[in-house]
Amino acid sequence: MTFSDIFKSSFIEKITSFSALDACIAMVLAFAIGLFIFFVYKRTYSGVMYSASFGVSLIGMSLITALIILTISSNVVLSLGMVGALSIVRFRTAVKDPLDIVFLFWAISAGIVTGAGLIPLGVFGSVFIGVILLIFVNRQASDTPYMLVANCRDEETENQMMSVVQGSTKKNLLKTKTVTPAGIELAVEVRLRESSTAFINGLAQIDGVSNVSLVSFNGEYMS
């Protein structure tokens, strides 16, 4: 065996076994689709604190998935080893919003489709999904639910307060009611009429109501 035979291995020969042009096109398109996913995520986010790192991770997810699919498609044997290696990966980060799971799967799917060379499907599917999310998520955000928390002196005050709430809101649903020797505490999910909060001032002026609070509620929506 000569010195040149040492470097003449299957590993070195595999360097030229893929198309650099195809890889560049796939990675650039995966990056463009990842940017589009990031834009849709930023426009539709309705949580308490926006996480820029999660948005950037969507772009990285598209690129990494496309790179893996490019690798798998070039070698069948390597694809089996890649599947076994990725099967041991575990993610421990908690997903706070169910909609974040949609964006994660979207980024992964876009990377898979782009890496497989199905570019028209990846572009059309991403645009279609993005338009659907922009329409429906923004529609939900236009009817924001709020949580009304109030302390009443007795049952008579509670009935008076609830009658005002029912006449001043589009929807209302009693979530919790706590009765103590000091009084009654109510938590009511409400939908405002034309985003008007003027009725809160009227509730605070009712005799027997000690305090009233209205906070944005990001839990599950009423049916």
Secondary structure, DSSP 8 states (H G I E B T S, - for coil): --HHHHH-SHHHHGGGSS-HHHHHHHHHHHHHHHHHHHHHHHHH--SSS--HHHHHHHHHHHHHHHHHHHHHHH-HHHHHHHHHHHTT--------SHHHHHHHHHHHHHHHHHHTT-HHHHHHHHHHHHHHHHHHHHHHHTT-EEEEEEEESSHHHHHHHHHHHHHHEEEEEEEEEEEETTEEEEEEEEEESTT--THHHHHHTSTTEEEEEEEE--S----
